């Protein structure tokens, strides 16, 4: 009886593995951003920084930073600094001198928009001094 079960199990495994297709990894054509650590934190503001890990052949229509007291800043719920000229370099930064409250935790991330994609960098947390 046990040998019949073993044969049955091996037969099922052989049939299952024979019917599998190999999946191919497709390239991600959209740009990728990295939000860098916040620097220059002072009572007068803070400096946000980001870099493109992969820009691709896309024209960047809008890019900038989003920050919020909420944990997931996005274009719908956050303060923002936006540029609309086509970025020519791989890095960008902005110094924010207003809208930051003293002793408040903020979450900031970089973003970029092309004609086909909106991409966000990682969320970076920092404590404001005002």
C-alpha positions, 0 to 999 in steps of 0.5 A, spaced: 500 500 500 505 504 501 509 503 495 502 505 491 502 511 495 509 513 493 508 511 486 502 516 486 505 522 489 511 521 484 507 521 478 503 527 480 509 531 482 512 529 475 505 531 471 505 538 475 512 539 474 512 538 466 506 542 465 510 549 468 512 554 464 518 558 465 517 565 467 521 571 464 523 577 468 521 583 464 525 590 464 521 595 468 521 601 463 520 607 468 525 611 472 527 609 479 528 614 484 532 614 491 530 619 497 536 621 500 537 622 508 534 629 510 540 634 511 541 641 514 535 640 519 535 647 523 530 651 526 530 655 519 528 649 515 531 642 512 534 640 506 531 634 502 535 630 497 534 625 491 537 622 486 535 618 480 537 610 480 535 609 473 532 615 469 531 611 462 529 615 456 524 619 459 523 626 459 521 628 466 515 633 466 515 634 473 519 632 479 520 634 487 519 633 494 513 631 498 512 631 505 507 630 511 506 629 518 502 622 515 506 616 514 505 616 506 506 623 503 503 623 496 501 628 491 494 628 494 495 629 501 502 632 502 506 639 502 510 639 496 516 643 492 515 641 485 519 643 478 517 643 471 523 644 467 526 637 464 531 635 469 538 634 466 542 631 472 541 625 476 540 629 483 536 634 485 535 638 492 530 643 495 531 647 502 524 648 505 524 654 510 517 654 512 511 649 513 515 645 518 513 645 525 518 645 531 519 638 534 514 634 529 516 628 525 515 628 518 515 623 512 519 626 506 519 622 499 522 624 492 517 623 486 518 624 478 512 624 473 513 622 466 508 622 460 507 615 462 509 614 469 509 617 476 514 614 481 516 615 488 522 614 492 523 611 499 520 615 505 525 618 509 523 620 516 526 626 520 524 630 526 523 638 525 526 643 529 522 648 526 
